[in-house]
Amino acid sequence: MTSVLISGASIAGPALACFLRRRGFTVTVVERAPALRPGGQAVNVRGVALTVAERMGILAGVRQCHTHMNGMSMLDGDGKELWRSEEVALSSGRLDSDDVELLREDLSRLIHDRTEAGVEYLFGDSITSRVQDEHGVRATFERAAPRDFDLVVGADGLHSNVRRLVFGPEREFVHHLGTYVSIFSVDNYLSLENWQTWFNDGDIGGVIYPVRGNTELRVNLGFKAGEPVAYDHRDVEAQKRLVAERFAHGRWEVPRLLKAMWDAPDFYFDSMAQVRMERWSEGRVTLLGDAGYCDSPLSGQGTSQALVGAYVLAAELARSGHETAFAAYEERMRPWAELNQALVESNHRRLEEVPSEESPLEQVKNAIRLPSS
């Protein structure tokens, strides 16, 4: 029985674990966080990724967790409405689409629940080294004892630990897009009801939308920066100071949002960036999702790409040995990954104009053929 170590327990890692376990693999998932991570933005399951969710057995749950937005408004820096739409929203696309927008934490929980009984999870731990030969991979951990696996998959996001250990430093693969974003939760003091409110004020802006039956707001505050900004992606307090500095002169509800940010227990901050690599595999190690081909949240396709990538990789590993499987996985996924990365430029332009009902996303979201189930 083939044993697989997966690093990362957000979306891509548990999705891969689900499909591999069904095919008889022994799967261990290691995650640096002490438990499933709370918070995060609303994400989208679109097009072909809905088929993957159905085959995983979570589509009904995904639809039940739908954010159900009725439209959006775009405001200027003073809070004056520039335009509104009841047909299209920037974060979720056409509101009459079969695509589903839901909170990242809800999707993570749905997938984890499908794997909890048959997959080993090592929370609060991380891979520190790996040595591989023709027989397998010896992995050492920060806490757990060293263990041997047949394969290792890095599904650990933009700042992938596995990618660093196997392929080299992050700076060689991560390409910043000049934008940074923070995400956190506050009470719905604006009394928004199923309505997104965006604002754009020069180099700063963001979106606020209600969740949890309109009882809570998810706040996304972003800023542009001509040069890469130095920050520690694990120092939350320093990240909050950085956001506060960039938004110090913000108008409208910005001062109140910044005050709430300091008490937010689920604060998240990172750069908008893409990962571009000539290859995703090395020997018995491969990368999945953002770790290997992040397109950034600006594409709106990162979650769908993680789900589809997990399904394709599991299907190929079930068919053949790892060398052939990794090559087939990359051959099928790479063209689609490049199309998703190309969406970012068009989505950037949409922030400054009333969105049309048609966008390149409508074609891209189905521009890959799944292996047979």
C-alpha positions as CSV (number, residue, x, y, z in Angstrom):
1,M,0.0,0.0,0.0
2,T,1.5,3.3,-1.1
3,S,2.1,5.8,1.7
4,V,1.8,9.6,1.0
5,L,2.8,12.5,3.3
6,I,0.9,15.7,2.5
7,S,2.0,19.0,3.9
8,G,-0.8,21.5,4.3
9,A,-4.4,21.1,5.7
10,S,-6.3,23.9,4.1
11,I,-8.1,22.9,0.9
12,A,-5.7,21.2,-1.6
13,G,-4.1,18.9,0.9
14,P,-7.3,17.4,2.5
15,A,-8.9,17.2,-1.0
16,L,-6.0,15.1,-2.2
17,A,-6.1,13.0,0.9
18,C,-9.8,12.3,0.3
19,F,-9.3,11.0,-3.2
20,L,-6.1,9.1,-2.4
21,R,-7.7,7.3,0.6
22,R,-10.6,6.1,-1.6
23,R,-8.0,4.6,-3.9
24,G,-6.3,2.6,-1.1
25,F,-3.4,4.9,-0.3
26,T,-2.2,5.4,3.3
27,V,-2.3,9.2,3.8
28,T,-0.8,11.4,6.5
29,V,-1.4,15.2,6.5
30,V,1.0,17.4,8.5
31,E,-0.1,21.0,9.3
32,R,1.8,23.7,11.1
33,A,-1.3,25.2,12.7
34,P,-2.6,23.6,15.9
35,A,-6.0,22.9,14.2
36,L,-8.0,23.8,11.0
37,R,-7.4,27.5,10.4
38,P,-10.4,29.7,11.1
39,G,-11.3,32.9,9.1
40,G,-10.3,33.8,5.6
41,Q,-12.1,35.2,2.7
42,A,-15.0,33.9,0.7
43,V,-13.8,31.5,-2.0
44,N,-15.4,30.1,-5.1
45,V,-16.1,26.6,-6.4
46,R,-16.6,27.1,-10.2
47,G,-17.2,25.2,-13.4
48,V,-15.4,21.9,-13.4
49,A,-14.5,22.2,-9.7
50,L,-18.2,21.7,-9.0
51,T,-17.9,18.2,-10.6
52,V,-14.9,17.5,-8.3
53,A,-16.9,18.6,-5.3
54,E,-19.8,16.3,-6.4
55,R,-17.4,13.3,-6.8
56,M,-16.0,14.1,-3.3
57,G,-19.5,14.0,-1.9
58,I,-19.5,17.5,-0.6
59,L,-21.5,19.4,-3.2
60,A,-24.7,19.6,-1.2
61,G,-22.8,20.9,1.8
62,V,-21.0,23.4,-0.4
63,R,-24.3,24.7,-1.8
64,Q,-25.7,24.9,1.8
65,C,-22.9,27.2,2.8
66,H,-23.4,29.6,-0.2
67,T,-22.9,33.2,0.8
68,H,-26.1,34.3,-1.2
69,M,-25.2,37.8,-2.2
70,N,-27.9,39.9,-3.9
71,G,-25.5,42.4,-5.4
72,M,-22.7,44.9,-4.8
73,S,-21.9,48.6,-4.6
74,M,-18.7,50.4,-5.5
75,L,-17.9,53.5,-3.3
76,D,-15.3,56.2,-3.6
77,G,-13.0,57.1,-0.7
78,D,-15.7,59.3,0.9
79,G,-18.3,56.5,0.8
80,K,-20.2,57.9,-2.2
81,E,-21.7,55.2,-4.4
82,L,-20.2,55.2,-7.9
83,W,-22.2,52.3,-9.2
84,R,-24.0,49.2,-8.2
85,S,-25.1,45.9,-9.7
86,E,-27.7,43.3,-8.9
87,E,-26.6,40.9,-11.6
88,V,-22.8,40.5,-11.0
89,A,-20.5,40.8,-8.0
90,L,-16.7,41.2,-8.3
91,S,-15.9,38.4,-5.9
92,S,-18.4,35.8,-7.1
93,G,-19.3,36.6,-10.8
94,R,-22.8,36.3,-12.2
95,L,-25.3,36.0,-9.3
96,D,-27.5,33.6,-11.3
97,S,-24.6,31.2,-12.0
98,D,-24.4,27.7,-10.7
99,D,-21.0,28.5,-9.3
100,V,-20.8,28.7,-5.5
101,E,-19.2,31.3,-3.2
102,L,-18.6,30.2,0.4
103,L,-16.2,30.9,3.2
104,R,-12.8,29.2,3.0
105,E,-13.2,27.9,6.6
106,D,-16.5,26.2,5.7
107,L,-15.1,24.5,2.7
108,S,-12.0,23.4,4.7
109,R,-14.3,21.9,7.3
110,L,-16.4,20.0,4.7
111,I,-13.4,18.4,3.2
112,H,-11.8,17.6,6.5
113,D,-15.0,15.9,7.7
114,R,-14.8,13.6,4.6
115,T,-11.2,12.5,5.6
116,E,-11.1,12.5,9.4
117,A,-11.9,8.8,9.8
118,G,-9.4,7.5,7.3
119,V,-6.5,10.0,7.2
120,E,-3.9,10.7,9.9
121,Y,-3.5,14.4,10.7
122,L,-0.5,15.8,12.5
123,F,-1.5,19.3,13.6
124,G,1.0,21.6,15.2
125,D,4.0,20.1,13.3
126,S,6.0,20.7,10.2
127,I,8.5,18.9,7.9
128,T,12.1,19.9,8.7
129,S,14.0,17.8,6.2
130,R,13.6,15.1,3.6
131,V,16.0,12.6,2.1
132,Q,14.8,10.5,-0.9
133,D,16.2,7.6,-2.8
134,E,14.8,5.1,-5.3
135,H,12.8,3.4,-2.4
136,G,11.1,6.3,-0.7
137,V,11.4,9.5,1.3
138,R,12.7,9.8,4.8
139,A,11.0,12.8,6.5
140,T,11.9,14.5,9.8
141,F,9.5,16.7,11.7
142,E,9.7,19.5,14.3
143,R,7.9,17.3,16.8
144,A,7.0,13.8,15.5
145,A,9.6,11.1,15.1
146,P,11.2,10.6,11.6
147,R,9.2,8.4,9.3
148,D,9.4,6.9,5.8
149,F,6.9,7.5,3.0
150,D,6.7,6.5,-0.6
151,L,5.7,10.0,-1.8
152,V,5.5,13.6,-0.4
153,V,3.2,16.3,-1.7
154,G,3.6,20.0,-0.8
155,A,0.1,21.5,-0.6
156,D,1.2,24.1,1.8
157,G,0.4,27.3,0.0
158,L,2.2,30.4,-1.3
159,H,5.0,30.1,1.3
160,S,5.4,26.4,0.8
161,N,7.9,24.7,3.2
162,V,8.1,21.6,0.9
163,R,8.9,23.8,-2.1
164,R,11.7,25.5,-0.2
165,L,13.2,22.2,1.0
166,V,13.1,20.6,-2.4
167,F,13.4,23.3,-5.0
168,G,15.0,26.3,-3.3
169,P,14.3,29.7,-1.8
170,E,10.9,31.4,-2.3
171,R,12.3,34.4,-4.1
172,E,13.1,32.2,-7.1
173,F,9.4,31.3,-7.7
174,V,7.1,33.8,-6.1
175,H,6.3,36.8,-8.3
176,H,4.7,39.7,-6.4
177,L,1.8,41.5,-8.1
178,G,2.2,44.8,-6.3
179,T,-0.9,44.4,-4.0
180,Y,-1.3,43.3,-0.4
181,V,-4.4,42.3,1.4
182,S,-5.6,41.8,5.0
183,I,-8.7,39.8,6.0
184,F,-10.5,39.7,9.3
185,S,-14.0,39.5,10.9
186,V,-16.0,42.1,12.8
187,D,-19.7,42.3,13.9
188,N,-22.1,43.5,11.3
189,Y,-22.3,47.1,12.6
190,L,-23.2,48.3,9.1
191,S,-26.3,46.2,9.0
192,L,-25.5,44.9,5.5
193,E,-27.9,42.3,4.2
194,N,-26.5,39.9,1.6
195,W,-24.8,42.8,-0.1
196,Q,-21.1,43.4,-0.9
197,T,-19.7,46.9,-0.4
198,W,-16.5,47.8,-2.2
199,F,-14.5,51.0,-1.9
200,N,-11.6,52.4,-3.9
201,D,-9.5,55.3,-2.7
202,G,-6.3,55.6,-4.8
203,D,-3.8,53.0,-3.6
204,I,-6.0,51.6,-0.9
205,G,-9.4,49.9,-1.0
206,G,-11.3,46.8,-0.1
207,V,-14.6,45.0,0.2
208,I,-16.9,44.3,3.1
209,Y,-19.6,41.6,3.0
210,P,-21.9,39.9,5.6
211,V,-21.7,36.2,6.5
212,R,-23.2,33.9,9.0
213,G,-26.8,35.0,8.4
214,N,-25.7,38.7,8.2
215,T,-24.5,38.6,11.8
216,E,-20.8,39.1,10.9
217,L,-18.7,41.0,8.4
218,R,-15.7,39.8,6.6
219,V,-13.4,42.7,5.9
220,N,-10.8,42.8,3.1
221,L,-8.4,45.8,3.2
222,G,-5.8,46.0,0.4
223,F,-3.2,48.4,-0.7
224,K,-0.9,48.8,-3.7
225,A,2.9,49.1,-3.4
226,G,5.3,49.8,-6.2
227,E,8.1,47.9,-4.5
228,P,7.9,44.6,-2.5
229,V,7.1,45.3,1.2
230,A,9.3,43.5,3.7
231,Y,7.3,41.7,6.4
232,D,7.3,38.5,8.4
233,H,4.4,36.4,7.3
234,R,4.2,34.9,10.8
235,D,4.3,38.1,12.8
236,V,0.6,39.1,13.0
237,E,1.0,42.2,15.2
238,A,3.6,43.6,12.8
239,Q,1.3,42.9,9.9
240,K,-1.5,44.8,11.6
241,R,0.8,47.8,12.2
242,L,1.7,47.7,8.5
243,V,-2.0,47.8,7.5
244,A,-2.7,50.6,10.0
245,E,0.1,52.7,8.6
246,R,-1.1,52.2,5.0
247,F,-4.7,53.1,5.8
248,A,-3.9,55.9,8.3
249,H,-5.5,58.5,6.1
250,G,-8.4,56.4,4.9
251,R,-11.8,57.9,5.0
252,W,-15.4,56.5,5.1
253,E,-15.5,53.6,7.6
254,V,-11.7,53.0,7.5
255,P,-10.9,54.4,11.0
256,R,-13.6,52.2,12.6
257,L,-12.5,49.1,10.6
258,L,-8.9,49.7,11.7
259,K,-10.0,49.9,15.3
260,A,-11.8,46.6,15.0
261,M,-8.8,45.0,13.2
262,W,-6.7,45.2,16.4
263,D,-9.1,42.9,18.2
264,A,-9.8,40.5,15.4
265,P,-8.8,36.9,16.3
266,D,-8.7,35.7,12.7
267,F,-6.5,38.3,11.1
268,Y,-4.7,37.3,7.9
269,F,-2.3,39.2,5.7
270,D,-0.2,38.4,2.7
271,S,0.9,39.7,-0.7
272,M,-0.9,39.0,-3.9
273,A,1.6,36.9,-5.8
274,Q,1.9,34.1,-8.3
275,V,4.1,31.0,-8.2
276,R,5.7,30.2,-11.5
277,M,7.9,27.1,-11.8
278,E,9.4,25.2,-14.7
279,R,8.5,21.9,-13.1
280,W,6.4,20.9,-10.1
281,S,8.0,17.5,-9.2
282,E,11.4,16.3,-8.1
283,G,11.8,12.5,-7.7
284,R,9.2,11.4,-5.2
285,V,8.0,14.9,-4.3
286,T,5.5,17.0,-6.1
287,L,3.6,20.3,-5.5
288,L,-0.1,20.9,-5.5
289,G,-2.2,24.1,-5.7
290,D,-0.8,27.4,-4.5
291,A,2.5,25.8,-3.6
292,G,3.3,25.0,-7.3
293,Y,1.1,27.3,-9.4
294,C,-0.6,30.0,-7.3
295,D,-2.6,32.4,-9.4
296,S,-3.4,34.7,-6.5
297,P,-6.9,35.5,-5.1
298,L,-7.1,38.1,-7.8
299,S,-8.0,35.4,-10.3
300,G,-10.9,34.1,-8.3
301,Q,-9.8,30.6,-9.3
302,G,-7.4,29.5,-6.7
303,T,-9.8,27.3,-4.8
304,S,-11.2,25.6,-7.9
305,Q,-7.7,25.0,-9.1
306,A,-6.7,23.4,-5.8
307,L,-9.7,21.0,-5.9
308,V,-9.2,20.1,-9.6
309,G,-5.4,19.6,-9.1
310,A,-6.1,17.3,-6.2
311,Y,-8.5,15.2,-8.2
312,V,-6.2,15.0,-11.2
313,L,-3.1,14.1,-9.1
314,A,-5.0,11.4,-7.3
315,A,-6.4,9.9,-10.5
316,E,-3.0,9.8,-12.1
317,L,-1.3,8.2,-9.1
318,A,-4.0,5.5,-9.0
319,R,-3.2,4.7,-12.7
320,S,0.6,4.4,-12.7
321,G,3.8,4.8,-10.8
322,H,4.8,8.2,-9.5
323,E,7.2,9.2,-12.3
324,T,4.5,8.7,-15.0
325,A,1.7,10.0,-12.8
326,F,3.6,13.3,-11.9
327,A,4.3,13.9,-15.6
328,A,0.7,13.3,-16.6
329,Y,-0.6,15.5,-13.8
330,E,1.5,18.4,-14.9
331,E,0.8,17.9,-18.5
332,R,-3.0,18.1,-17.8
333,M,-2.9,20.9,-15.2
334,R,-0.2,23.3,-16.5
335,P,-2.1,24.8,-19.5
336,W,-5.1,25.4,-17.2
337,A,-2.9,26.9,-14.5
338,E,-1.5,29.3,-17.0
339,L,-4.9,30.4,-18.1
340,N,-6.0,31.0,-14.5
341,Q,-2.9,33.1,-13.9
342,A,-3.7,35.2,-17.0
343,L,-7.1,36.1,-15.5
344,V,-5.4,38.4,-13.0
345,E,-4.8,41.2,-15.4
346,S,-8.4,41.3,-16.7
347,N,-9.8,41.1,-13.1
348,H,-7.6,44.1,-12.1
349,R,-9.3,46.1,-14.8
350,R,-12.8,45.1,-13.5
351,L,-12.1,46.9,-10.2
352,E,-12.4,50.3,-12.0
353,E,-15.5,49.7,-14.1
354,V,-19.0,48.2,-13.9
355,P,-18.5,44.5,-14.4
356,S,-20.1,43.0,-17.5
357,E,-22.0,39.7,-17.4
358,E,-19.4,38.0,-19.6
359,S,-15.7,37.8,-18.6
360,P,-12.8,35.5,-19.5
361,L,-13.5,33.6,-16.3
362,E,-16.6,32.1,-17.9
363,Q,-14.5,30.3,-20.5
364,V,-11.5,29.5,-18.3
365,K,-13.4,27.8,-15.4
366,N,-14.3,24.8,-17.6
367,A,-11.2,24.8,-19.8
368,I,-9.8,21.5,-18.5
369,R,-11.0,17.9,-18.9
370,L,-11.1,15.7,-15.8
371,P,-9.8,12.2,-15.9
372,S,-12.5,9.6,-15.7
373,S,-13.8,8.8,-12.1
